[in-house]
Amino acid sequence: YAHPSLEPLLADTYGLMAFEEHILLVANGFAGMPWGRADLLRRALVKNRDAALIEKLGEEFRQCALARGRSPEDIQRVWQLVSEFRGYMFNKAHSAAYAVEAFSGAWLKTRYPAEFLAAVLSSRRGFYAPIVYVLEALRLGVRFLPPDIHLSDPRRFTVQGAEIRLPLDQVRGLSQATLDRIVSQRPFRDPGDFYRRVQPDRPEWLALLKAGALDTFGEPRGGLFWRLQRLEAYGAPGRRLIEPEPPPPFEPSAENRARWEAEVLGFPVSVHPLALWGGHVAWNSFLSAADLARRQHEFYGKTVRVAGLIVADRRHPTPNGVMKFVTLADWTGFLEAALFADVYRNYGHLTVQPVIGLEAVVEPFDNRRGFTLRALRVLPLPATAPRAAAAAIGAASAAGRGPAQQAAPCSADPASGRFPGDPQ
């Protein structure tokens, strides 16, 4: 403790200033400032916008403390503790509310992962983009099912065992009126019955087809396309539609089907997203997120190579220029990396790609219970052969299984700084 009088005030946080209330307690309990003046100091430090006001209240803090018999050395030490606790802080009630919510969320996610992540996706209020929750669900063994005009809820992601079915309103471009007609008119006997009763416009039925929402009719998506196109061509408002015979059906490739789904749903459901956007990557050339987390102490301070799909990013201005934070997802988990200004200037243009590789230094947290990556450069990704990449898309399942990622030797040799396979 900076002073013995602080022990009863800061005992619950082991002598650290953690909550806004601590400013009040220290200003009153150590310096003897009236509660009203102590609250003015709290507000000034929380806002941290008026340095002159903070200094004025600091002088009042010193004078009150001197009047209480505190020594100048003790006053300076305690004032430094108080004044450095400024800017971003919470009051205790707010902190407790966050803690309860975080604990409740962790409890639910641990015991009911599919239900928890379906609820987060349904709320549309998660901190991250939906793809982050999708990838986390896949990592936990949950499988996604496409929207279905007969089975899907209009707005909620629903759980069926270890599967989550997408809602109808996940389909981009579907109007509320068409959504309401689908829900009120279902079930439908066949594609013609669906088209006559719902009357979707062309972008809407095409989006439903691409999303897989019409797979319930048991016809190939290619065949459904021709059937609905002819229904549209031969039909007219106010006249009974005649359903012609479609041409021989065809089924789009696994890659085309996945691209259709990503276009209208935001992510593919027939394959893992990394099979679509990272099918060309030689994943075994990179250290996996799971193995890096498991063996992180071995890699502290070392340079490693990682790769992943960018699922979140944020640019931040600094005195040296703009830097960028990125969250990467591979087949095993997530990684946080920072591209400082000099690196971002040289390699920022490469971070517009969906999947990137990084050469980065593993930097531990102060408590050595986690780490972040300080990027040194963005790498050209080692690519598999096109035929192998297509095969990976065809073979990958939506259950989250992907190619193996090796743990080592994906770190640089300490003496030479070179990685295995680098040219001499």
Secondary structure, DSSP 8 states (H G I E B T S, - for coil): --SGGGHHHHGGGTT---BHHHHHHHHHHTT---HHHHHHHHHHHHH---HHHHHHHHHHHHHHHHHTT--HHHHHHHHHHHHTS-SS-B-HHHHHHHHHHHHHHHHHHHH-HHHHHHHHHHHT--SS-HHHHHHHHHHTT-EEE---TTT--SS--EEETTEEE--GGGSTT--HHHHHHHHHH---SSHHHHHHHH---HHHHHHHHHHTTTGGG---HHHHHHHHHHHHHH--TTS--------------HHHHHHHHHHHHSS-SSS-HHHHHSTTB-GGGS--HHHHHHTHHHHTT-EEEEEEEEEEEEEEEETTEEEEEEEEE-SS-EEEEEE-HHHHHHHGGGGGSSEEEEEEEEEE-TTSS-EEEEEEEEE---B--HHHHHHHHHH--TTS-------TT-B--TTT---TT---
